């Protein structure tokens, strides 16, 4: 990754919702302002988690904030989401979450029963993910200043032996593995807000992906080149970031991408691309061609991985771009998310 020192390029006059959507605007903010001022001359690639060394011991560390609206939705809630999101960021960076610290920003007037429900949800999710909540902090702001509750988590993880992932290791011929249907979380949040006149049995996919990551690593080991959980910005944004970082092209096969009819219908109604919709319980992996089928079978045999598919491959061209072969035999270019079609989804 380029050296950011002194290269402040962010010139937009104010922060907009799009800057938090995980797409192009977010990248401009991070690379144009945060990176040069906070990371200076560091050339360490930016990702879901940082790998740091302390007295000869390497650990992974990540942090995230959760501002989802509504707080509770079919399939999950902000408390569960906060734990799973942190566990997943560590998992796809090749680490098993060991400890999490939590910060609550609470709005005055928040009913205690709502807070208790979310704390219970966090505790249950942490227990299921085998991670310790080691500490935290609480702040309360005036009524009307925090939309009930915001949560920030910071997680520390132990590196998983036998995996070393980096965009620079991705090679033409490698395969793109996806663990399950896309778009469930983003569209579930939209439906829960009542902003779409559509009735559907759809649930968020929020969950820990660590068991699926471990299955891939056990099966493919050093053949696992890269991983990412496609949250804000969706599959398209995650793969565009990879294509830019590795310099190769990525071609997806539309007929292979798992997608529920409800998500497809909602996206068609709203003019959205499912590849841009957030997910909270799936991940992408780039796996060497010779081990891709073994990795796929391992994921399908793991709990919750039966819908996994090989959805594409890495090619030399088009350089630094993502293409999708359509059901009708054509091809279309898929860019990173532009704007913020579904704000406050995580």
Steps between C-alpha positions, in 0.01 A plus 500: 500500500619851428671715762240750622729744683419861419251418225179654636262482204157522662355833393126452545348782708301284743429142600196338339323168568676347200834534678387226740353264241816302430526595132691757297425791732620302802822411322561866409458596865727226634776530241474876456480611865529231767791304353742790442428661838478187716717238331769730361773313317362153570480273196296229676186419295170618646253221569242358740759456774856602577769243574741635760799356685553541873817357652526244222134397514278584203134577562211639297299802609186664362240759595152580373196712582135402462221750436237276341139619482277341624685352797320167463411330173406151376797274562692722738558831676770759557647312799542173313620684190772680698654174620466313171637789298815520710550122508458492120746781428761306694405166342541618141836651591611155612443527875274353767346765727609458863385818676271795426453832679174688451395866512134601529378847404149518641233763448325637808150355512600161357271240666698271728329192356643580156851544640471176697386312190803617303745424779352150523529462122867601517570253778333216313681579174835519681438163664410344167813644338720389794630853561537683833354847554789638702386855578330809373378855550164679511407853400154661511405795277198727500165381369488528122877483452569130447194324354469273807832316489834475323754226574874488433704181538871428490620144463834323542562168333749216483633421153376177344797276411550412136344807337667815370275717286592800288376661176854464366471120511194491270580351158317457168313170505407521868133443579249719686311314772185643663349332806131570439217724374573872476294802599295345781613744767463825308156419363382367839592834659315687226187290549520539878487879458171472312644700210403243239146375433608139483418212731761227512641234731857624506754506782836660548789261446694633802714223650860412576677383185797364696394131464479545122836678490655217701350246259655679200838526672502133602418394146709740295768634737755706310268493197281762670627826351256760636174529698248773572149523647303718254312727741445865400534531125433131445680244286567750221686745721709233674609346170567838339729585791679170449528552123652843556743371762616191308489653150313207342149469363219306666222340297180386673244258358152641566327163491728372777438783748256376771212744541155462653198593289388753762832684483498491121145636489571781748811603309313504169225710655747754639747496213779360718772251413504206747878501472497837682276386790653435842548155650580415863544124495680411176856531380697493179821303455749489217635145481758347268347313206632161604348523848178688424275194470637353823440831679147524362415150617639576846279809532192314379557232763534758778184617684338784307717461193279283278426785255866584431606537137800575282371821342793617288870506431800730484632591154779716366248724326320730545769634732372634833133455408205271572277359226185287521397259227120532477237231462451613138861453395615861531741663741465808717746701702422516873649794685527577871193631675430866423284693747307349791177329385439328837638713784542377861506130417770397749 
